[in-house]
Amino acid sequence: MSRGFGLLDLLVGMALGLVVLGAITAAVGTGGRLLRNASARGEGEDTTQMAVEALTFDVRRAGYDPRATGVTPITEAVADRVALAADLDADGAVDPDSEETTAYICRGGRLSRIIGRQSLPLADGITSCAFRYLDEHGTALSLPAAGLDAAARARVRAVAFDVTLLPSGLAGASRRTVVVALRRTM
Amino acid sequence: MRGERGTAALAAALVALAVSAAIGAAISEVARTELVLAQTRRAAAAALAAADGCLAEVMTRVAPGWDFADLLAGPDGVAGNGDDGSLATPPGCTGGAAPAPGAAATRARILLRIDASAGGGRRALQAVVARGSVPAALLWLGTLPAADAIGGSLALDGVDPAAGAPAWASFAAPAPPETLDAWAAGARVASSNGTLPAWSAGPPSLAALAALVLATPHGDAGTLVTSGAPAPTLAYVGGDFTVTTPLRGAGLLFVDGTLDIRAALDFTGLVVASGGVRVAGGASLTVAGAVWIGSTLAVDGTVGIRADGAAIAAVDGFLPLPRRAVILGQQDLD
């Protein structure tokens, strides 16, 4: 025989409902955080990888000199900055306003690629970033604060780049170290 | 009442299921996107590595010389027909050669284009190739002799005494690196510490070098002296040459035949023998510089060759020596 739906039943039902609702909310929140973290981590990895690929692309072609006019591959070599030159259009000159002149600068938590006179931010949230310059034996050249002079730059056979990116709100950082050889066999 | 509770529970379960499915689908999509990106990167990296490897292999096939006329003439070596500019490339890539801007007449520089496919990706690159330094090999062999042809001693010192000068390779010959290593071990070639490993190279272009020597003022075997310090000069011997008394010389000694050594020959510079070198038991060949041999080498006596870049540079001042092909620069096209 049913005695109806009493106050106690209602309270128990509400309590159970709240528990279930809380569990669902917690699950949704956790899932959302996981999703955001995964997206941010993936984006951080992509950003770091793209920065490394861009540097690789530019270092590989540094010194491209089809008219043998004596293009200097590396025009500036500092710990937080490297500038590269190439005669891509084979006109015998390096145009400072075009992509024949590129530079990478790590400052203020940002890695930028300078193309000609235009700055293109590659990554924010950079926590460490450094260029090293290796000679023919793979040994890093001693790097003065003012950077390598012309004679030392002529000895550079490869550029090494270490970068760490930590997007805001993430615990895990994206790290890359790449060594790119200049494409000159002389 | 039991039915209403069941309906509410079902609804809550469905909502939870829907939310979980949506989150799972979103995470799955993120993972799928990352996977596609990673696969694309991997394919691009594999293709770029293949292009780099193809270029490196093509470069090893370019014989030392003075220009690139032979390469531009294509595989048949005849200029002015359909295969001009086509390159013989390893599997997985194709390539072509064209004169570099500003160097069309001299053929001194060329542009090599390489297209490679690997791992589902495709990449292309272009390299500027020019002539670099004289091959820095102490002993450049046209053919690799049998290991037992070295019955005496063959000592190679690739450390140039000049400060800062690069080390030299022990020897060069037209054979794979592993064959060269095996030969050096079998022939008990003694290489000093610091000497670079042997490298694979085609035979030296001695016919072209002989033509250059003949077109340049030169002397003959009489430029070799028995004592004192000989002045660097060009010497050409048109045929076999036998050394029966101790001789000294400097500069370039080009023997267009077999150099048969039965006494001591001490030379500073470049010794070339198109027909081969024989060193009899008790005899010796001592060279500060390099020895280029178009044919065989047989050593029952003693051969010692040490690097001397200055001596080779002096010869290069008399007449231009063949040079290795080097990459001046490179750019990725797509």
Contacts between the chains, C-beta under 8 A, distances in Angstrom:
chain1	res1	chain2	res2	distance
A	2	B	1	7.6
A	5	B	1	5.8
A	13	B	5	7.4
A	17	B	8	7.8
A	17	B	12	7.9
A	20	B	12	5.5
A	21	B	12	8.0
A	24	B	12	7.4
A	24	B	15	6.9
A	24	B	16	5.2
A	24	B	19	6.7
A	27	B	16	7.2
A	27	B	19	7.1
A	27	B	20	6.9
A	28	B	19	5.4
A	28	B	23	7.2
A	31	B	19	7.6
A	31	B	20	7.3
A	31	B	23	3.6
A	31	B	27	7.7
A	32	B	23	7.2
A	34	B	23	7.7
A	34	B	27	6.7
A	35	B	23	6.4
A	35	B	26	5.3
A	35	B	27	5.7
A	35	B	30	7.0
A	38	B	27	6.2
A	38	B	30	5.3
A	38	B	31	7.6
A	39	B	30	5.7
A	42	B	30	6.2
A	42	B	33	7.6
A	42	B	34	5.0
A	45	B	34	7.9
A	46	B	37	6.6
A	49	B	41	6.9
A	53	B	41	7.9
A	57	B	332	6.2
A	60	B	330	6.2
A	60	B	331	7.2
A	60	B	332	6.2
A	61	B	329	7.0
A	61	B	330	6.3
A	61	B	331	3.8
A	61	B	332	6.7
A	62	B	329	7.8
A	63	B	328	7.4
A	63	B	329	4.7
A	64	B	128	6.5
A	64	B	328	7.9
A	64	B	329	3.6
A	64	B	330	6.6
A	64	B	331	4.9
A	65	B	128	6.2
A	65	B	328	5.3
A	65	B	329	4.9
A	66	B	100	4.6
A	66	B	101	5.4
A	66	B	102	7.6
A	66	B	109	7.0
A	66	B	111	6.3
A	66	B	128	4.8
A	66	B	328	7.7
A	66	B	329	7.4
A	67	B	100	7.1
A	67	B	101	5.7
A	67	B	102	4.6
A	67	B	103	7.8
A	68	B	100	7.7
A	68	B	102	7.5
A	68	B	103	7.4
A	68	B	109	6.0
A	68	B	128	7.8
A	68	B	130	6.5
A	68	B	328	6.6
A	71	B	329	7.3
A	73	B	329	7.8
A	86	B	329	6.8
A	86	B	331	6.9
A	88	B	331	6.4
A	90	B	100	7.6
A	90	B	101	4.5
A	92	B	101	8.0
A	92	B	102	7.1
A	183	B	127	7.0
A	183	B	327	5.7
A	183	B	329	5.9
A	183	B	330	3.6
A	184	B	326	7.4
A	184	B	327	6.1
A	184	B	328	6.5
A	184	B	329	6.6
A	185	B	59	7.5
A	185	B	132	7.2
A	185	B	326	4.5
A	185	B	327	4.7
A	186	B	132	4.9
A	186	B	133	7.2
A	186	B	326	4.8
A	186	B	328	7.4
